[in-house]
Amino acid sequence: MSNVSIRLDPAATVAPVHRRLFGSFVEHLGRCVYTGLFEPDHPDATPEGFRSDVLDLVKELGVTTVRYPGGNFVSGYRWEDGVGPRAQRPARLDLAWHCTEPNTFGTDEFMAWARLAGVEPMMAVNLGTRGIASALALLEYCNIRGGTERSDARARNASAEPYDVRMWCLGNEMDGPWQIGAMTAHEYGRLASRTAKAMRMLDPGLELVACGSSGSSMPTFGAWEREVLTQAYDDVDYLSAHAYYGEDAGDLASFLASAVDMDYFIDTVAATADQVRAERHSDKVINISFDEWNVWYQNRPESETPRGDDWPVGPRLGEDQYSVADAVVIGDLLITLLRHADRVHAACQAQLVNFIAPIMTEPGGAAWRQTAFHPFALTARHAVGDVLRLSLDAPKIDTAKYGAVDLCDAVATRDEASGDIALFVVNRAIDTPTEVSVDLAACGALSVTEACVLTHADYRWVATLADSTSAGPHPLATRLDEATCTFQLPPVSWAMVRLSAA
């Protein structure tokens, strides 16, 4: 058995826990919207047509922010098609995912759903096939109180009150050759700058996200960020970052260390932004919106898009069944996002329902939780206050992709008002348990109020409609001797320990 030591100091804070770190993503993709969020004929549908069982699970998951409507979808989307009387809305071909978009769910439906779910909307504008005029029109529709053509149309269609959306994404993955209307960094940076300036003429208080790289493996990574910010630094508030991970050819050790790449991604983007800041002699800090992240097996058959003459509505697409190992990695990615709360101020796990999602549904039937649901829900619920800069002493393990990495990863948060601490730990060992000792001497008198672990004898176990609970979090035995909390983590596991002031 290996031994890991962690030391906590309440004075060593990183940053406050930003509630937007617990965001999610709804794109018109697969069954995320149709038979996911929206199924008017479902026995438990709300009067608006939303699945109430999904709404309940979204609230339990603890999602705070939802990005909409894409994703690749947004680069071909005409938002006007999705408002007004449903019978008059046109069906369109969605080139991004080779599907038919019926437009029976659009901006007004999303905003109504967001209100019921208690989440903040985060909107994206189409800079792929459209541009400044379309972005301004959508902003007017959403945020202007009344007295103009589009704000009055919103009042007629759905809501007399403006939606008052604060956070807006200026396009999506514009560096990607798969993106409709993909551009060079110079072209995109200029367009993002002009769009941002125009949108702020309409609503000066917006928070705007420019497209960063679609992944750290992109050939333009780093250079893209530098050029986009050279053009748009004064006009935007955030750069986006997107990353997806999966186990390659049975390389479990590298997969369990995926957060190492996310660490590198965040550190590199922050350093690049700070270089541009220094060159401009600016006082402004550009932060990161990690608004797409997850485990996604893109090469599996379930992620193969329709083709040819097949343009279905809401097909079963990308419905990955998450294993316990997948959930452990997702828990570790959340640890990384929290650890970088000084620069990552928003994040969205993609997607929310059915497509690579923590929540699954059957049309006309039940909804259930995937293994990925649990680390997200527990972290969102209990990570409050300030992130602590903990000291971690762990043995190294070798991985084919990332070299030597720490056997364990961890982060802690502390609520200053109550003194309560939440510790989140991942054991990356594949075959052996790990003994973890937590030094709490600097934290005052504490008691363990909750400790749980997500693990399974078979790390490939997946939740199904028939059995979604066998690998849910279960109690973790802990020992608290004076100022040291000790517990044993099984291999391939994620754990949470909550400590309260005595």
N, C-alpha and C positions, 0 to 999 in steps of 0.2 A: 504494500500500500504506500502511495506517495503522500507527502505532507505539504500543505499550502498554508502560509500565514498571511493574514490581512490585518492591517492596523488602521483604525478609524480615528480621525481628529475633527471634531465639529468646527474648528477654526479654519480648516483647509477646504474652502468652498471653491467650486468651479464657476457656478452660475445658478440662478433660479431654474427650477424645472418649468420649462415653457409648456403650457397645456397643448399648444399646437403640435408638439412632438407626437401626440397620440392621434394623428390624423389618418384618414383612409382615402379611398379613391373610388369613384363611380364613373365608369366609362360605358358608352354604348358599345359593349363588347361581350360576345357570348350571351349568357343568361344573367349578366349582372343586373340589368334593368328589367327586361321582360321575363317574367316568372321568377325574378329575384326580388327586387324592390317592389315591382309593379305588376300586379296580377288581379285585375278587377273582378274576374270570375272566381277567385279563390274563396272558399267558404269563410275564411277569417279576414277578408279584405275590409279595409276601412271604407267609408263613403267615398273617399278620393281614389280608391283603387289600390292602395298600398297594402302589402302583406303585413298584418299586425304582428305575426310571429317573428318576422324579420326585424321589425321595429323594436320589439322587446329584446331581441338578441343584440342589436346594435347598441342599445342603452346599456345592457349588461357588459358588452365589450369595452365600453368606456370611450368610444370614439368622440373626439372633440371637434374635428375639422374634416370636411370632405371636399376633395377636388373634383371638379366636373366641368365639361362633359368628356374630357380626354386630355392626354392620350392621343395616339395616332388618329383617332376618330375626329378630333377637333379640326385637323388640317384640311378636311373636306366638308366641314359642317356649315350649313346655313341656319343660324339660330332662329331666323324668322319662320322657318318651316315647322318649328316645334312650339309655336304659340298660337293663340286664337282657337276658334271652335275646332274640335278634333275631327269632325266630319269633313272639314275643309283643308286639313293638313295634307300635304303631298307625301307620298312615299318616295324615297330616294335610294339610289345605289350607294352604299358605303364602300369606297375603294380601299380603305385601310384594312378592313377585315373581310372583304368580299361577301357582304351581306346586304340585305334590304332593311333600310331604316324606315319604320312606319310613321315615326314622329308623333306617336300618341303619348309619348312622355317627352317633355321638353323643359325649358327654363322654369315655367310656372309650376309644373308638377314637382320639379326638383326642389324648388324653394319651399313649397308646401310640405314636402317630405322632410326637408331639413328642419323645419320648425317643429314637426311632430317628433323627430328624432332628437331634437335638442342639440344640433350640431351647427357649427359655423360654416357657411358656404365659401368655397374658394373656387373662383371661376377662371376658366381659360378662354382666351380669344384666338380666333383663327388667323394666323399670320402665314399660313401655307398657301391657300388659294384665294384669300381675301386680304384684309389689311386694316389700315387706320380707320376708314369710314365705317366698316362693319364693327370694329371694336368700339368706336364712339357710339354707334347706334345701340349696341347691346348695353353699354354702360348707362346711356340715357334711359333705356327701358327699365334697367334694374334700380338705378339710384336716384333719379330725379323725381321729386315729389309729385309734380303735376304741371299742367299748363303747356305741355309740348306734345307733339304727335305721338311719340313713342311712350312717354310716361302716361299719357291718357289712355293709350292702348293697353298698357299693363293694368290700369285701374278697371277698364272694361273687361279684360280677360280674366283677371284673377285677384288683384290686390290693390286697394286704394293707397295703402302704405308702401313706400319704396322698400326694396329688399336691402339696401344699404350694404352691399358687398364691399368689404375692405381690401381683400387680398386677391390679386389678379395675376395670372400667368400669361406672359407675352409669348404665345405660341407653345409648341411642344417639340422637343427633340429635333430642332432644326438643323443639327449637325448630321443627322442620320440619313443615309442614301435611301432608306425605306420610307422616309417621310415625304408626303405629298408637298411639293414646294420647297424641298430642302435647299439650303443656301450655304455659301461660304460664311466664315465668321465675320468678315468685314461687311458683307451684305446684310446679314442678320443683325449685327450690332447697330448698323445705321437705321434699319427698320425698327428695331426695339427702341432706340432712342427717340425716333420721331413719334412712334405710337405712344410711348410713355409721356412725352411732352404734351401731346394732344389730349390724352385721357386726363391728365392733371389740370388742363384748362377747364375741363368739365367738372372734375371732383378732385380738389387739391390734396385731400387727405388719404389717397389710396396708398396701399403697399404693393409694389410691383416686383414680379419675379422674372428675371431674364433667363433664357435657356442656357444652362451649362452643358457639359458633355453628357451623352447618353450612357456613358460607362467609362471606367478608368482604362479599359483596353482600346478605346477608340484611337485611331492613329493621330487625331488632332487634339487629343486630351492635353490640357495645359495651354497649348497655343490657342485653342478655341477660347478658353476663359479669358486669357490675356487680351485677345483682340476684341472680343465682345465688350469687355469692360473698358478698353481704351476708347471705344465709341460711345458707351452708354453709362459710364460710371456715375455721373451726376444725376442720372434719370431713373435709376432703379435702386431697389433696396436689398434684393436677394439674387443669388445665382441658384439655379436648380441643380440637383444631382440625382442621377438614376442608377440603380444597381440591382441586378438579379443574380441569384446564386443557386447552384444545384450540385448534386453529387455526380462527379464524372467517373465513369468506368470503375465503380467500386472504390474510389479513393475517399473513403470516409474520413480519414485523418485531415486531409486538406479541406473537405467540406465543413467539418466541425470548426475549422479555423477561418471560415469565410469573413468573419468580422475584421480580421487583419487587413483585408483588402478595403473594407469600408473605412477603417482608420486611415489608411493611406490616401484614399480618395478625399476624405474630408480635410486632412492635413494639407494635401497638395492644393486643393481649391482655395483654402483659406490663405495659404502662402502666396499663391498667384494673385489673389485679390489684394493682399496687403502690399505686394510689389507694385501693382498699378496705383494703389493709394499713395505709396511713397513717391512714386514718379510724379504724381499730380500734386504733391504736398497738400493732401486733403485730410480733413479731420473726420470724414465720413467713413464708417466701417460697413463693408458689404458682408452680409451674413448668408447662410446657406439654407435653402429650402430643399430637403431631401425628399422630394414629393413623389418619387416612385422607388420603392424598395420591397423586396420579398424573396422568397424561394420560388423559382419557376423552372420547370423542366421543359424548356422550349423545343427540345428535339423529340419529345414523346408524341405519339400519334394524336393524343387528345388536344395538342396545340396546333395541329395542322388545319389551316383555314380552308373553307370551301374553295372550289375552283370551277372554271368553265362556266356553264349555264346555271350552276347552282348558286343562287343568291338568297339563302334562307333568312327568316326573321328569328333572331335570338336563338341560334343553334347551341347545342352542347359543345363548348369550345374551352380549352384550357382548364378543365375541371380536375386539376391535380388533386389526388388524395394524399394528404400530408401525413408522413410518418412521425414517430416520436423524435427521430433524429432531425427531421425538418423543423419540428417545433423547438427543439433545443437550439438550433441555429438561429431561428427567428428570435428567440429569447436573447441570444447573444448579440444580435444586431440591435436590439433595443438597448442593451447595455452600452454599446458603442455610441448610439445616438445620444443617450443621456450623458455619457462621459464627455461628449463634445458640445454640451449645452451652451458653452460660451460662444460658439459660432453657428451651430445648427439650431435655428429658432422655430423650424417647422419641419414636419415629416409626414409622409402619407404612405401607409402600407397599401400596396396595390394587389388585388382589388378587394372590395368589401364583401361581395356575395357571388358565389358560384365560380367565377373565373379566378383561379389561384387565390382562393379566399378562405378566411376563417369560418365563414358561415355558408352552409350549403342548403339548397331547397329542392324539393320535388314539385313539379307543376301540379297544383291542386292538392298537394300533400303536405308533408311535414317539413320543418326546418331543423337543422341540427348543427352542433359545434364540431369543427375539425380540431385536431390536436393543436394547431396553430392558434386557436382561439385563446387558450389558457394563459400562456406567458404574456400576451398582449393585454388581456383583461386584468390580470393581477398587477402588472407593471403600471398600467394606466390608473388603476384604483389606488395604489399605495405609494407610487413615486411622487412625493409632494415636498414642497419646501425648497431646499437647496441641494444640488448635487455635490457630494464630497469627493475630494481628491484623495482617494485611499492609497495606502502603500500595500503592494502585493508582492509577496515572495513565493514564487512557484517554480518547480522544475520545468525544464524545456522538453518538448517532444518534437520529433522531426516530421515534417510534412513535405510531400513532393512539390507542392505548388508554392508554399510560402516559407520554406526553410524551417528553422527552429522557432517554435512559438510557445507561449506560456501554456502549461497544462490546464490552468483555470483562467477564467476571465470574470471580472466582478465590477460592480458599481454600487454605491450607496447613496441614499438621499436622507435628509434630516429636516423635519418640520421644526423650525425654531420656536414657534409658539408653544408646542407641546413637548418638544424634546424627543419625539418619536423618530426612530430610524428604520428604514427599509433597506435591506441588503439583498442584492440579486447576484447569483453566482452560477456559472456554467462549468461543468466538468467535461473537458474534451477527451479524457482518457477513454479508450475503446473497450478495454478488457478488465480494468481494475478500478476499485473504488479509490476515493481520495479523501483523506482526513483534512478538514479545514478548521483552522483555529483563528478566531477573530479577537484581536486585542481591543478592548473597549475602555481601557484605563482613562483615556482623555474624555470620555463621554458621560461620566457621572453614573449614578446608580440606575441600572436598567433591568428589565425582565423580559423574557421572550413571551410575546402574546400570540404569535402565529408562526409556524414554519411548515412549508410544504415543498414537495419535490415532484417534478414531472419526469418520469422514467418508465421503462418497461424492460422485461427480460429480453424481448425481441424489439430492438430499436426500429425495426421496419414496420411495426404495428401501425395500422391506420384506422381512423374512425370511419364508421359507416352509419347509414340510417338505422341498421339493425343493432349496432353496438357503437355508441359514441362516447361511452363513459369508462371503459375498462382501463384506459391509460390517462385518465384525468389526474390532476394534482392530488396527492395524498399526503398525510402527515409525515413530517420529517422529524426524527428524534434529535434533540439537541441537549447539550449539557452546559450549564452556566456556572462556572466556578469563579467566584470573586469577579474579576474584570475580564474574563476570557470565555467566549462562547465557542463551543466545539461541536462539530457535526460531521457525519460521514456521507459523502455524495457517491451514489452508484455511478458506474461508467455511463457515458452519454446521457447526461442529466442536466436539468435546469432547476434551480431552487430559489425560493424567496424566504427570508427570515425577517420578521418584524419584531422590533424591540421597543418597549415603551418605558418612559421615565417612571421610576419606582415611586 
